[in-house]
């Protein structure tokens, strides 16, 4: 397993920036003032570079919603009880969750991945069973996961990406469901990006002031308790992460290894992306950050990463909702790139000179 | 004509805020943490209030791209020659402009309205002929339009909105094409919102520093020359506006009069929206501002209006491109409102209390 994990990391290739000249030349020949499509042009450029072509296609999109439970929920860090994790998985399988609505609108296929929900699900066409264990351990008392479990979860995510690539998907999106998971995500940010816990801890699904104070204390205690096992990004992810976070990290690494761009959802998914980038910095060239979460701390994280998310809609729901919305903007940029007339073909005059 | 214009203004009714309780109750019953869909919930609320129902539908969308020429182009305020206006209209009729791509993606029907292009077009199924005259006069030397011409253009836009309403369109979008039209738009903002010209004058399609200085001087001169005829919003629109701007203003007023929400594109369309709001302040309850334009000045205008646009993608193309993109976000919010499961129906637990 560890060998395959090292092979996965080694297989992520740097993108070919030499393509940028041809891509920019095409963007500048489209019938519009130079640069007037703003960030849509940046998105098209990044997509082309990531997929390694100046003639991009974007026909098939898929969104994976990774679900898992968290032992740290026992510390009272979430406004909702842990049984909401399986309940919301059932809601997704029934088509009634927000991510069902938005992935339908985006024309993206949706699958829910059980990475470690504390519940046994029957088979369902939308459900992928990749359970590593029935939820993580309480990280405030020791490591959330073992290294082996973490690698197993990463590899499960990576294999889903490779499978999707083989099925012809051009663009993947991340999402998650897991009561209490802003707590491990915040711990990961604090350690991996060197940010004080209190400055980035937010209210998640809606805890009150006392809950927020408790959450900060639990995260600080978790980091302290696990201090001896935080030497590498993999150790950090094992000690302070969770199974859905590791699965998303793996999806990102797998997609990057085959040149498929990934749209990263919000606060939790970004924590998984930070793990992936720390494991292989080349990964960042394959990532789109979909939206600025309303979860306190996401703005600081985006600044640390030097990233400007595509949307800013005050979302704090997760599931992949921001990723599904941003997929439509990315698709718009590729449609413009492919379908607009050029100055020469349309007989439109250029600038006065 | 003036009687019908006064009737149009009088027919715009205030929205019924009493609906907000029922709408909020439904939003809060959807299977998500309270308020976690952020601005999508605000958008759904506004759409419901504007359309006067807690059970909204959004089945048919239409975008109108209004085109006209501007006498002030002779002052050298644009980077592109005036003949680009009809060339770009032909590009739209041929399906190759950015707005064609984005309205197709949004599932919105598109029509181009010739309000006053300095060119005679043959009939075309996508073209609506509403030409008032072959472009406006040079506002730096006197009024751009007469009051009668302005009212005629407004009423043409209003009638398109009424027709679309009769055809069952639920949501309309604005767009425009008219070389030099950031110049009249900036003049309108300066007078109607009381903002210094230099602080909001931008580079439009891409003029250089000398051109920018000239543009400021031309706008200031235009305001000075027309000073005696700037007593009412209608006079301001006539003296410093343009035919596509008046047409958009009319579309907004007409749509508001029948309770159809309008998605306002960028810098030019917002100037038309400001005219409409100054003519009838109730209009603002029917408007969505689609995006923050990269045109210098739009941010200050949005702050003056107390509005936060839906998107921020550094677009500065016009045509309705931002409106088409924002339509998809508005549609997402209505789909979520209509299609998500409720807590009771889905058997999902609520918050810990």
Interface residues (C-beta under 8 A of the other chain):
Chain A: X30 X31 X32 X33 X34 X35 X36 X37 X38 X39 X40 X78 X79 X80 X81 X83 X84 X87 X88 X90 X91 X94 X96 X97 X98 X100 X101 X102 X104 X105 X205 X206 X294 X310 X311 X312 X313 X314 X315 X316 X317 X321 X325 X328 X329 X331 X332 X335 X336 X339 X340 X341 X345 X346 X347 X348 X349 X350 X351 X352
Chain B: X30 X31 X32 X33 X34 X35 X36 X37 X38 X39 X40 X78 X79 X80 X81 X83 X84 X87 X88 X90 X91 X94 X96 X97 X98 X100 X101 X102 X104 X105 X205 X206 X294 X310 X311 X312 X313 X314 X315 X316 X317 X321 X325 X328 X329 X331 X332 X335 X336 X339 X340 X341 X345 X346 X347 X348 X349 X350 X351 X352
